[in-house]
Amino acid sequence: MSKSVFEPITNLKGVGKKTADNLATLDLHSVYDLIYDFPYRYDQLVMMLPSEVADGEKVVFKGLVATDPVVSRFGYKKTRLNFKLQIDREIIMINFFNQPWIKQQVEVGQEIAIYGKYDAGRQSMTAFKIVAKASSDKLSPIYSVNRHFRQKTLARLIEQAVNEYEDALPEVVPDWLREKFKLLSEQEIVFGMHYPADLNQLKLAERSAIFREFFIFQMQLAMLSQANYNEQGIGKAYDKAELKQLQAILPFTLSTDQKKAIKDILEDLASEKVMHRLLEGDVGSGKTVVALFAIYAAITAGYQVALLVPTEILASQHAQKLQKILAQFGVHAALLTGSTKPNEKKEILNELESGMLNLIIGTHALLEDNVIFRQLGLVIIDEQHRFGVEQRQKLINKGNNPDILVMTATPIPRTLALSVYGNLDVSEIHELPSGRKPVTTTYVSPDQLSYVFKQVRQTIDQGQQVYVVAPLISDSELDLTSAEMAYDLFKNEFSVQEVALLHGQMPAKEKATIMDAFTNGEIPILVATSVIEVGVDVPNASLMVIFDADHFGLSQLHQLRGRIGRGEFASQCILIANAKTDAAKARLEIITKSHDGFLLAQEDLKLRGEGDLFGKAQSGLPEFKVGNIVKNYRTLAAAKEVAQEIIKADPELKLAENQPLKSVLKYKAINQSQE
């Protein structure tokens, strides 16, 4: 019986339920997921002598262990293992952080090769790992892992999957297309990405892997476009007089851009063609108010509205704001999330199906099969890149060709938006509402923490609140500040009652409790990952501190900064960074001088080819494992063009050459619908 890469991960020898559950935390569920979980970076294991190495350089030192390894503890569950290494006539100190098990692998007199970051001033190395051997050509793949999985374990499983299933890899890109663009086969891509012999082989494999990834994404979009872009909709006869009353009760004047976006949407709603519109606007530009008019217009025309939101925190905030205004017009709205109590959920579902409920705001809970509408006429998806293509479609299918409005808080240049969201019309909001306070942005080096603490103390003494943001949840091999480390730092400097920790891996109830306490002013300092990047609205927060700011993209820094400056106070954003590359320094200079999200997006386009960004995702855009839609924009455009060609020639992918592609698209559709 032939093997299929779409088989469950438990089909691999040695992978039981516990291992499968741990792999699921990395979003790896099948053999296919494992094989295409490519490294996010590669370490080039170059062996040198300490005298040849610049300060801060990553390198391999080979020498003799000169002293017994000693493990010491510090902070909360933190360890440091150190010993001296003799390299020719030089002796340096080796420090392994949070890897106490390495003690069993080291003994005095042993010859050992260690990869790490050299501190020339202290003649010491922050070590990442012990390596078997090193040469100037050797590339060591580094995979994205978490506390459930170690690098070695994941690398071993990937190797097992590749070896057992290499003959079952589906040739996603048809032969004629591979020939046209001189692309590698699936086997060549997989082996070149996981086990590159040198940089040249890696570059060739990456080029084909990027096209493959973009091609699959553009095929998904093309199939959706074919299915729904020009389908017949229902013109909605909304009540213009009611909308005028809505505008009259608002305590502010709509901006010119908001008025234009509302006009575009109302014209789409009245049209007999289904609306497919992207509303992109700068942080705090008032997209929710535009959505409010779309919602009320659809309701006055006799339809129900669904607002799909990625997080419970954001869903709750949307519900509070919208209900407060719409209740004045007799609109019946409800909030549905994974935390909704069973009895309350049952009542909401009954009211929704009967038509009593006009508006439902919710998270992934809206995608469940038991969520049934009487007459769904408008679907609004906030931060739509957080949802899979099939997830979005599942909600849309609950109505009879409903109008669709998707929103993103990260503006991107129109040309790029049309390539990524090619089946959507685009409305843009450039202006910020009147009354928004400008945010002063500065950046400091990591050794200026005392200044940062002083600013934090002044802020909370004035009764205002502070966000502290770190790029990672917990310690890793990356030399970055984690939220847990930052939390320890601030707990030591301030009282435990003044500081709370928030990150994406916490249970939903715990996150909601912490966020509610911060929103209500009970917690002065919130330490978090970029989980607070989108939607969290606390007007009393007037200071933000961002650790390792040089590892965030411009758009994400702008998103984060947008969480402050929402109240009556002058606000400040302090970026802590030890920027070493020209691109990182340029980003920090730009973000301190500009508050224009569209301008920053343009600058991101110029700077993102440098390859020193933390992670692959740019907030507001789809996330890809290999490709970067800014750096690889031309490949994205080419993939879009050929995807449209294929759909035009073979709409249902019935041709034999398209069967492998069809199997992958089917697998992705099933996978996304279960997320």
C-alpha positions in Angstrom: 0.0 0.0 0.0 1.5 3.4 -1.0 2.2 5.9 1.6 0.6 9.4 1.8 2.3 12.4 3.3 -1.1 13.5 4.6 -1.2 10.6 7.1 -1.3 11.5 10.8 2.0 12.2 12.5 1.3 9.2 14.8 2.1 6.9 11.8 5.8 7.7 12.4 7.5 5.1 14.6 8.0 6.4 18.2 5.3 9.1 17.9 2.6 8.4 20.4 -0.3 10.6 21.7 1.9 12.6 24.1 4.5 13.4 21.4 1.7 14.2 18.9 0.1 16.6 21.4 3.4 18.3 21.8 3.9 18.6 18.1 0.4 20.0 17.8 1.6 23.0 19.9 3.9 23.7 16.9 1.0 23.4 14.5 2.4 20.1 13.2 -0.3 17.5 12.8 0.6 15.3 9.8 3.7 13.9 8.1 3.3 16.7 5.5 3.4 19.4 8.2 6.6 17.9 9.5 8.4 17.6 6.2 7.5 21.1 5.2 8.4 22.6 8.6 11.5 24.2 7.1 14.2 25.8 9.3 13.7 29.5 10.0 17.4 30.1 10.0 20.8 28.4 9.6 23.9 28.8 11.6 27.1 28.7 9.6 29.5 26.8 11.8 32.8 28.6 11.2 35.7 27.6 13.4 38.1 30.4 14.5 40.5 31.4 17.3 39.4 34.0 19.9 42.0 36.4 18.6 40.4 36.3 15.2 36.8 37.0 16.3 35.1 40.3 16.6 33.0 41.2 19.7 29.5 39.8 19.4 30.3 37.5 16.5 28.8 34.0 16.4 31.5 31.4 16.0 32.6 27.9 16.8 35.5 27.4 19.3 37.2 24.1 19.6 39.4 23.3 22.6 39.9 21.3 25.8 37.6 21.5 28.8 39.9 23.0 31.5 37.6 23.0 34.6 34.6 21.0 35.9 31.2 22.4 34.7 29.3 24.1 37.4 25.5 24.8 37.4 24.2 27.8 39.3 20.6 29.1 39.6 19.3 32.6 39.4 15.9 34.3 38.9 12.8 32.3 38.3 13.8 28.8 37.1 16.9 30.2 35.4 20.3 28.3 35.3 23.8 29.1 34.2 26.3 26.3 33.4 29.9 27.5 33.1 33.4 26.0 32.6 36.7 27.1 31.2 37.8 26.1 27.7 41.5 26.1 26.6 42.0 27.0 23.0 45.7 26.7 22.1 47.3 29.1 24.7 44.1 31.1 25.5 41.4 30.3 28.1 37.9 31.6 27.8 34.8 31.1 30.0 31.9 29.2 28.4 28.3 30.0 29.7 25.3 27.9 28.8 22.0 29.4 30.0 19.0 27.3 30.9 20.6 24.1 29.5 21.7 22.3 32.8 21.6 18.9 31.1 24.7 19.8 29.2 26.7 19.1 32.4 26.4 15.4 31.6 28.1 15.9 28.2 31.2 17.8 29.5 34.2 16.6 31.4 37.7 17.9 32.1 40.3 17.1 29.4 37.6 16.4 26.8 38.1 18.0 23.3 34.9 19.8 22.4 33.5 22.2 19.8 31.0 24.8 20.9 28.9 27.2 18.9 28.0 30.6 20.5 28.3 34.3 20.7 31.7 35.7 21.8 32.2 38.6 24.2 35.7 39.9 23.5 35.8 42.2 26.5 35.0 39.5 29.1 36.8 36.8 27.1 33.7 34.6 27.4 31.1 32.9 25.2 27.4 32.7 25.5 27.1 29.2 24.2 24.1 27.9 22.2 25.1 24.3 21.6 27.8 21.6 21.4 28.6 20.7 17.8 30.1 17.5 16.5 32.4 19.1 13.9 32.6 22.4 12.1 33.9 23.8 8.9 33.4 27.0 6.9 30.8 25.3 4.7 28.7 23.5 7.3 25.2 24.9 7.7 23.3 23.9 10.8 19.4 24.2 10.5 17.6 25.8 13.4 13.9 25.0 13.7 11.2 27.0 15.5 10.5 25.1 18.8 8.9 25.8 22.1 9.1 24.5 25.7 7.5 21.2 24.6 10.1 20.3 22.1 13.9 20.4 21.8 15.8 21.1 18.6 17.4 17.7 18.5 14.1 15.8 18.9 12.3 17.8 16.2 15.3 17.5 13.8 15.3 13.7 14.3 11.6 13.4 13.6 11.8 15.5 10.5 14.7 13.4 9.2 12.7 10.2 9.9 9.7 11.6 8.0 11.8 12.8 5.0 13.5 9.4 4.7 10.3 7.4 4.9 8.1 9.5 2.7 10.5 11.1 0.2 8.9 9.0 -2.7 5.4 10.1 -1.7 6.0 13.9 -2.0 3.3 15.5 -4.3 4.7 17.5 -7.2 2.6 20.6 -6.4 4.0 22.7 -9.2 3.1 21.2 -12.6 6.1 20.2 -14.8 5.5 22.9 -17.4 5.6 25.5 -14.7 8.7 24.1 -13.1 10.4 24.2 -16.5 9.2 27.8 -17.2 10.7 29.2 -13.9 13.6 26.7 -13.6 12.3 25.4 -10.3 13.5 22.3 -8.3 11.4 19.2 -7.8 9.7 18.5 -4.4 12.5 16.1 -3.3 15.2 18.7 -4.2 13.4 21.4 -2.3 12.9 19.3 0.8 16.5 18.0 0.9 17.9 21.4 0.0 16.0 23.2 2.7 16.6 20.7 5.5 20.1 19.5 4.6 21.9 22.0 2.4 25.4 21.1 1.5 26.4 24.7 1.2 24.9 28.3 0.8 24.5 27.8 -3.0 22.3 24.7 -2.6 20.3 26.5 0.1 19.7 29.5 -2.1 18.4 27.3 -5.0 16.1 25.4 -2.7 14.8 28.6 -1.0 14.0 30.1 -4.4 11.8 27.1 -5.3 10.3 26.8 -1.8 9.2 30.4 -1.8 7.5 30.1 -5.2 5.9 26.9 -4.1 4.5 28.5 -0.9 3.2 31.6 -2.8 1.8 29.4 -5.6 -0.3 27.4 -3.1 -1.6 30.5 -1.4 -2.5 32.2 -4.7 -4.3 29.0 -5.9 -6.4 29.2 -2.8 -7.2 32.8 -3.5 -7.9 32.2 -7.2 -10.3 29.4 -6.4 -12.1 31.6 -3.9 -12.2 34.5 -6.4 -13.6 32.2 -9.0 -16.3 30.9 -6.6 -17.4 34.2 -5.1 -16.1 37.4 -6.6 -18.7 38.0 -9.3 -21.5 36.0 -7.7 -25.0 37.5 -7.6 -25.7 39.3 -4.4 -28.8 41.0 -3.0 -29.0 44.8 -3.0 -29.7 46.0 0.6 -32.2 48.8 0.9 -30.8 50.4 4.1 -32.5 53.3 5.9 -30.6 56.5 5.1 -32.5 58.5 7.7 -31.4 56.0 10.5 -27.8 56.3 9.4 -28.0 60.1 9.6 -29.3 59.7 13.2 -26.4 57.4 14.0 -24.0 60.1 12.7 -25.7 62.7 14.8 -25.2 61.0 18.1 -21.5 60.5 17.6 -19.4 62.7 20.0 -16.9 63.5 17.2 -16.8 64.4 13.5 -16.0 61.8 10.9 -12.7 62.3 9.0 -12.8 62.8 5.2 -11.2 59.3 4.8 -13.8 57.7 7.1 -16.7 59.4 5.1 -15.2 58.1 1.8 -14.8 54.6 3.1 -18.4 54.6 4.5 -19.7 55.9 1.1 -17.8 53.0 -0.7 -19.3 50.4 1.6 -22.8 51.7 1.4 -22.7 51.7 -2.4 -21.4 48.1 -2.3 -24.3 47.1 0.1 -26.9 48.7 -2.2 -25.4 46.9 -5.3 -26.6 43.5 -6.5 -22.9 42.4 -6.7 -21.5 40.9 -3.5 -19.2 43.3 -1.7 -15.6 42.1 -1.2 -13.8 45.0 0.4 -10.6 45.5 2.3 -10.6 48.4 4.8 -7.1 49.3 5.8 -6.3 52.1 8.1 -3.5 53.3 10.3 -3.5 52.4 14.0 -6.4 54.2 15.8 -7.7 55.7 12.5 -11.3 54.8 13.3 -12.0 51.6 11.3 -14.4 50.4 14.0 -16.6 53.5 13.4 -16.7 52.8 9.7 -17.6 49.2 10.5 -20.4 50.5 12.8 -22.1 52.3 9.8 -21.8 49.1 7.7 -23.3 47.0 10.5 -26.2 49.4 11.2 -26.9 49.8 7.4 -27.2 46.0 7.0 -29.4 45.7 10.1 -31.8 48.5 8.9 -32.2 46.6 5.7 -33.4 43.5 7.6 -30.2 41.5 7.8 -28.0 39.9 10.5 -24.3 40.8 10.8 -21.4 38.7 12.0 -18.1 40.3 13.2 -15.2 37.8 13.4 -12.3 38.8 15.6 -9.0 36.8 16.3 -8.8 37.2 20.1 -11.3 37.2 23.0 -9.8 40.4 24.4 -10.5 42.2 21.1 -13.9 40.6 20.7 -14.9 41.7 24.1 -13.8 45.3 23.5 -15.6 45.5 20.1 -18.8 44.2 21.8 -18.6 46.8 24.6 -18.1 49.7 22.2 -20.7 48.6 19.5 -23.4 47.6 22.0 -23.1 50.9 23.8 -24.0 52.8 20.7 -26.3 50.4 18.9 -28.4 49.7 21.9 -29.7 53.3 21.6 -31.3 52.2 18.2 -32.8 49.0 19.6 -30.2 46.7 18.0 -29.8 43.3 19.8 -26.2 42.2 19.9 -24.3 39.4 21.6 -20.7 38.2 22.2 -19.8 34.6 21.5 -16.3 33.2 22.4 -14.8 29.9 23.7 -15.3 31.2 27.2 -19.1 31.8 26.8 -21.0 29.7 29.4 -23.1 26.8 28.0 -26.4 28.2 29.1 -25.7 31.6 27.7 -24.3 30.1 24.5 -27.5 28.1 24.1 -29.7 31.2 24.4 -27.5 33.1 21.9 -27.7 30.3 19.3 -31.5 30.1 19.7 -31.9 33.9 19.2 -29.5 33.9 16.3 -31.3 31.1 14.5 -34.7 32.7 15.2 -33.6 36.1 13.9 -34.0 37.9 17.2 -30.3 38.6 17.3 -29.2 41.4 14.9 -25.4 41.3 15.5 -23.0 38.7 16.8 -19.4 39.4 17.7 -17.1 36.5 18.2 -13.9 34.6 17.8 -13.4 31.2 16.1 -16.5 30.1 18.1 -18.6 31.6 15.2 -17.2 29.0 12.9 -18.8 26.1 14.7 -21.5 24.1 12.9 -24.2 24.9 15.5 -23.9 28.6 14.8 -26.9 29.1 12.4 -28.2 32.4 11.1 -31.7 33.3 10.0 -30.5 35.8 7.4 -26.8 36.6 7.5 -26.3 39.6 5.2 -22.9 41.0 6.2 -19.7 39.3 7.4 -16.9 41.6 8.8 -13.5 40.0 9.6 -11.2 42.0 11.7 -7.4 41.4 11.3 -8.3 38.9 8.6 -4.8 37.6 8.2 -5.2 35.8 11.5 -7.7 33.5 9.9 -7.1 30.8 7.3 -8.8 31.1 3.8 -11.1 28.2 4.6 -12.0 29.6 8.0 -13.2 32.8 6.5 -15.1 30.9 3.9 -16.8 28.7 6.5 -18.4 31.8 8.1 -19.3 33.3 4.8 -21.1 30.1 3.8 -23.5 30.5 6.7 -25.3 33.2 4.7 -26.8 33.4 1.2 -24.0 35.3 -0.6 -23.5 37.9 2.2 -21.4 41.0 1.7 -17.9 40.8 3.0 -15.8 43.5 4.7 -12.3 42.7 5.9 -10.2 45.0 8.0 -6.5 45.3 8.9 -4.8 47.8 11.1 -1.5 47.7 9.3 -1.6 49.7 6.1 0.3 48.3 3.2 1.0 49.9 -0.2 -1.9 49.5 -2.6 0.2 47.6 -5.2 1.1 45.0 -2.5 -2.4 44.9 -1.2 -3.7 44.0 -4.7 -1.3 41.1 -5.0 -2.0 39.7 -1.5 -5.8 40.5 -1.5 -6.3 40.4 -5.3 -10.0 39.6 -5.0 -10.8 42.6 -2.8 -11.6 46.3 -3.5 -9.5 48.5 -1.2 -10.5 51.4 1.0 -7.9 53.4 2.9 -8.0 55.6 6.0 -4.9 57.8 6.2 -6.1 60.5 8.7 -6.1 60.0 12.5 -9.2 61.2 14.4 -9.0 64.6 16.0 -7.9 64.5 19.6 -5.3 61.7 19.3 -2.2 62.7 21.2 1.1 62.3 19.4 3.5 59.7 20.9 7.1 60.7 21.5 9.4 57.8 20.4 13.0 57.5 21.5 15.4 54.6 21.6 18.1 53.7 24.2 20.7 51.0 24.7 20.2 48.0 27.1 22.6 49.6 29.6 20.2 52.5 30.1 17.6 50.5 32.1 17.9 52.8 35.1 16.6 55.6 32.9 13.7 53.4 31.7 12.8 52.4 35.3 12.8 56.1 36.3 10.3 56.9 33.4 8.1 54.0 34.4 8.1 55.1 38.1 7.2 58.7 37.1 4.3 57.4 34.9 2.7 55.2 37.5 3.2 57.8 40.3 1.0 60.1 38.1 -1.7 57.4 38.1 -1.1 56.3 34.5 -0.2 52.9 33.2 2.7 51.2 31.3 3.1 48.5 28.7 6.4 46.5 28.6 6.8 44.4 25.4 9.3 41.6 24.7 9.7 39.6 21.5 9.6 36.1 23.1 7.5 34.4 25.8 10.3 32.5 27.4 14.1 32.0 27.0 15.4 30.4 23.9 18.6 29.9 21.9 18.0 33.4 20.5 19.9 36.1 22.3 16.7 38.1 23.1 14.9 39.4 26.1 11.8 37.2 26.9 8.6 38.4 28.5 9.4 36.2 31.5 12.9 37.8 31.9 11.4 41.3 31.6 8.7 40.4 34.1 11.5 39.3 36.6 13.4 42.5 36.0 10.3 44.7 36.7 9.2 42.6 39.7 12.6 43.2 41.2 12.5 46.9 40.6 8.8 47.5 41.5 6.4 45.6 43.8 4.9 42.3 42.7 1.4 43.9 43.0 2.4 46.6 40.4 3.4 44.1 37.6 1.5 41.4 35.7 2.6 39.1 32.8 0.5 38.4 29.7 1.3 36.2 26.8 -0.5 34.1 24.1 0.1 30.7 25.7 -1.9 31.5 28.8 -5.4 30.1 29.2 -8.1 32.4 27.8 -9.7 33.0 31.2 -6.4 34.0 32.8 -5.6 36.4 29.9 -9.1 37.9 30.2 -8.7 38.4 34.0 -5.3 40.1 33.6 -6.5 42.3 30.8 -9.6 43.3 32.6 -7.5 44.2 35.7 -5.2 46.3 33.5 -8.1 48.0 31.7 -9.7 48.8 35.0 -6.5 50.4 36.3 -5.8 47.8 38.9 -2.4 46.8 37.5 0.0 49.7 36.7 2.6 47.7 34.6 1.7 45.0 32.0 4.6 42.9 30.7 3.5 41.2 27.5 4.5 39.8 24.1 3.1 41.3 21.0 -0.2 39.7 21.9 -1.2 43.3 22.9 -0.3 44.5 19.4 -3.9 44.5 18.0 -7.0 46.0 19.4 -6.3 46.4 23.1 -7.6 49.9 24.1 -6.6 51.3 27.5 -6.7 55.2 27.4 -4.9 55.4 30.7 -1.7 53.8 29.3 0.7 56.5 28.3 4.1 54.8 28.3 5.3 51.8 26.3 8.7 50.1 26.7 9.8 47.7 23.9 12.8 45.3 24.5 14.9 44.3 21.5 13.0 46.7 19.3 15.5 46.2 16.5 14.0 42.7 16.1 10.6 43.9 15.2 9.5 45.2 11.7 8.5 48.9 11.3 4.8 48.0 10.9 4.8 45.9 14.1 6.5 48.6 16.1 4.0 51.1 14.8 1.1 48.7 15.7 2.5 48.3 19.2 3.0 52.0 19.7 -0.6 52.6 18.6 -1.7 51.1 22.0 -0.8 54.3 23.7 -1.7 58.0 23.0 -5.4 57.1 23.2 -6.2 59.1 26.3 -5.8 62.7 27.5 -2.1 62.3 28.4 1.0 63.0 26.4 2.5 59.6 25.7 6.0 58.1 25.3 7.4 55.0 23.6 10.9 53.9 24.6 12.6 51.4 22.3 15.4 49.4 23.9 17.8 48.1 21.3 21.4 47.2 20.6 21.1 47.5 16.9 24.2 46.2 15.0 23.1 46.2 11.4 22.6 49.3 9.2 19.0 48.2 8.4 18.1 47.8 12.1 19.5 51.2 12.9 17.6 52.8 9.9 14.3 51.3 11.2 14.8 52.7 14.6 15.6 56.2 13.2 12.5 56.1 11.0 10.1 55.0 13.7 11.3 57.8 16.0 10.6 60.4 13.3 7.3 59.2 11.7 3.8 58.4 12.8 2.4 57.8 9.3 1.7 54.0 8.9 1.5 54.2 5.1 4.9 55.9 5.0 6.4 53.3 7.4 4.9 50.6 5.2 6.8 52.1 2.2 10.0 52.2 4.2 9.5 48.6 5.2 9.4 47.7 1.5 12.8 49.3 1.1 14.4 47.8 4.2 12.9 44.3 4.5 15.4 42.7 2.1 18.1 42.8 4.8 17.1 39.5 6.4 17.7 40.7 10.0 14.0 40.8 11.1 12.8 38.7 14.0 10.5 36.1 12.4 8.8 35.9 9.1 5.5 37.6 9.7 4.6 41.2 9.1 1.5 42.1 11.0 -1.4 42.8 8.7 -0.2 40.4 6.1 -0.5 36.6 5.6 2.2 34.6 7.4 4.5 32.5 5.3 7.2 30.1 6.5 9.7 30.7 3.8 8.7 33.6 1.7 8.6 37.3 2.6 6.0 39.1 0.6 7.9 42.3 0.7 11.3 40.9 -0.1 9.9 38.4 -2.6 7.2 40.6 -4.0 8.0 39.7 -7.7 7.7 36.0 -7.0 4.3 36.6 -5.3 3.1 38.5 -8.4 4.3 35.8 -10.7 2.6 33.1 -8.6 -0.6 35.1 -8.7 -0.5 35.3 -12.5 0.1 31.6 -13.1 -2.5 30.6 -10.5 -5.1 32.7 -12.4 -4.0 31.0 -15.7 -4.4 27.5 -14.2 -7.9 28.3 -12.8 -9.0 29.8 -16.1 -7.9 26.7 -18.0 -8.9 24.0 -15.5 -11.4 25.5 -13.0 -12.0 22.3 -11.1 -8.4 21.0 -11.4 -9.4 17.9 -13.2 -6.3 17.5 -15.4 -3.9 14.8 -14.4 -1.0 17.3 -14.0 -3.0 19.3 -11.4 -4.0 16.3 -9.2 -1.0 16.6 -6.8 -1.8 20.3 -6.4 -5.5 19.5 -5.8 -4.5 17.0 -3.1 -2.5 19.6 -1.2 -5.2 22.3 -1.6 -7.8 19.8 -0.3 -5.5 18.9 2.7 -5.0 22.6 3.5 -8.7 23.3 3.3 -9.5 20.5 5.8 -6.6 21.6 8.0 -7.6 25.3 8.1 -11.3 24.5 8.8 -10.2 22.6 11.9 -8.0 25.4 13.3 
